[in-house]
């Protein structure tokens, strides 16, 4: 999947840059002038909200399958105590062209919002509502950004879906920059070319394919919704977790998935495959070590109910280390 474009928002001139980049991305994937204008207004509103209430934050832009544009606005500010009131069209505490956050909800094909007082706000806007990353009952969202100061992300991710089977991969190339990205992209290519393989054979094939590269930490999770099982295989420090709302008495809210030590392409002699139950309300979380140990949904009330892209954005905002490539992928039922 293409990397996410990250634009820091710390002063007003960056609003114009974010608006210009988002409009260009919209035009590049075929949006007409009216649609691109709506994208520009939404980005302006999101930046205005960040600067007015949080002082600093960031805009993340991602294109899915050359047809869909996602905008994530993230800030660590004071948050909103009554998000429904703030979303009322026309409600605004500053002079802005779209008349407040309600304009985002009105102009985007899809939108979602998450805010916790004292912990900041995350806003998602998407055009058009094509579910590009999801099919047959599962949806995926992701943030994939490079280390500050780098132009290329050394992490990559991919998802292949076939009927009841969804296979998700996250690869973290050793180091940073171009050579790291070549290793991680090669791992995702193996997934693309062999979507029918189970996780362990995929990891073994990646190990052979990456021998001439820097190598990478690689993890594969395969969700079988019919059998209600997740099969997982990982080499290196890509973390994975299954989260459930725990509606059934005695059910476990989170399950960490086991990877073995090593680097795909260099040292991966003890590759093992593990199986776990997939709950009806399951959410799969996978992330590179650009997010801190302990990243999870348990301490974020109600977050699991939101769009997977918004979940990924909140986890990146709250747990990102800030000095490494960072990728977080979230997969859940539609």
Secondary structure, 3 states (H helix, E strand, C coil): CCCCEEEEECCCHHHHHHHHHHHHHHHHCCCCHHHHHHHHHHHHHHHHHHHHHHCCEEEEEEEECCCEEEEEEEECCCCCCCHHHHCCCCCCCCCCCCCCCHHHHHHCCEEEEEEECCCEEEEEEEECCCCCCCECCEEEEEEEECCCCCCCCCEEEEEEEECCEEEEEEEEECCCHHHHHHHHHHHHHHHHHCCCCCHHHHHHHHHHHCCCCCCEEEEEEEEECCCCEEEEEEECCCEEEEECCCCCCCCCCEEECCCECCEECCECCCCCCEEEECCCCCEEEEECCCECCCCCCCCCCCHHHCCHHHHHHHHHHHHECCCCCEEEEEEEEC
